[in-house]
Amino acid sequence: MKPVLSEAQLIRLKEYKFKAEGASILDNVLKDFWGYLAEHIPMWVAPNVISFLGLATLVITTFPLFLYCPTATEEVPCWFYINCITGLFIIQTLDGLDGIHARRTGSGSPVGAIVDSACDIIALGIGVTSVLVAMQLGTSPEWMFNYHLLCFSIDYAMYWKNCFLDALYYGL
């Protein structure tokens, strides 16, 4: 069986280290909140489990929206939006926790960073789609496509920038 990655790619994967720099408006508040929550996670829990739990929560909380509004043209009750917002808050919280927990347990790895990035990309797709469904953009599929393309292009550009500049910079 032919190896999936070459020796050079395996070496680069072992050397990869994610770095993020900058500050957002809520950065200090959220770091304190995530630090408090991270102290209550058992040390035996793998960081990737936290990533997958966040993604599963988002899927579970947004799934009723997609069932209730299959053509993205229907108006939905208020509690659907609250449900989706709760799912987005939980995935953002767990996404912040997984990295803290990985550093806390010393179990951070390049593969874990890839799993985290993959969960982030899937969550971005679900989150953007749920917002577009809530906006009832099913009447304009070209706008739905353009919004998805824009969001994924920005996300790809940020990860590309991280890979080549070795640091992801973000601001307000």
Rosetta blueprint (number, residue, H / E / L):
1 M L
2 K L
3 P L
4 V L
5 L L
6 S L
7 E H
8 A H
9 Q H
10 L H
11 I H
12 R H
13 L H
14 K H
15 E H
16 Y L
17 K L
18 F L
19 K L
20 A E
21 E E
22 G E
23 A L
24 S L
25 I L
26 L L
27 D H
28 N H
29 V H
30 L H
31 K H
32 D H
33 F H
34 W H
35 G H
36 Y H
37 L H
38 A H
39 E L
40 H L
41 I L
42 P L
43 M L
44 W L
45 V L
46 A L
47 P H
48 N H
49 V H
50 I H
51 S H
52 F H
53 L H
54 G H
55 L H
56 A H
57 T H
58 L H
59 V H
60 I H
61 T H
62 T H
63 F H
64 P H
65 L H
66 F H
67 L H
68 Y H
69 C L
70 P L
71 T L
72 A L
73 T L
74 E L
75 E L
76 V L
77 P L
78 C H
79 W H
80 F H
81 Y H
82 I H
83 N H
84 C H
85 I H
86 T H
87 G H
88 L H
89 F H
90 I H
91 I H
92 Q H
93 T H
94 L H
95 D H
96 G H
97 L H
98 D H
99 G H
100 I H
101 H H
102 A H
103 R H
104 R H
105 T H
106 G L
107 S L
108 G L
109 S L
110 P H
111 V H
112 G H
113 A H
114 I H
115 V H
116 D H
117 S H
118 A H
119 C H
120 D H
121 I H
122 I H
123 A H
124 L H
125 G H
126 I H
127 G H
128 V H
129 T H
130 S H
131 V H
132 L H
133 V H
134 A H
135 M L
136 Q L
137 L H
138 G H
139 T H
140 S L
141 P H
142 E H
143 W H
144 M H
145 F H
146 N H
147 Y H
148 H H
149 L H
150 L H
151 C H
152 F H
153 S H
154 I H
155 D H
156 Y H
157 A H
158 M H
159 Y H
160 W H
161 K H
162 N H
163 C H
164 F H
165 L H
166 D L
167 A L
168 L E
169 Y E
170 Y E
171 G L
172 L L
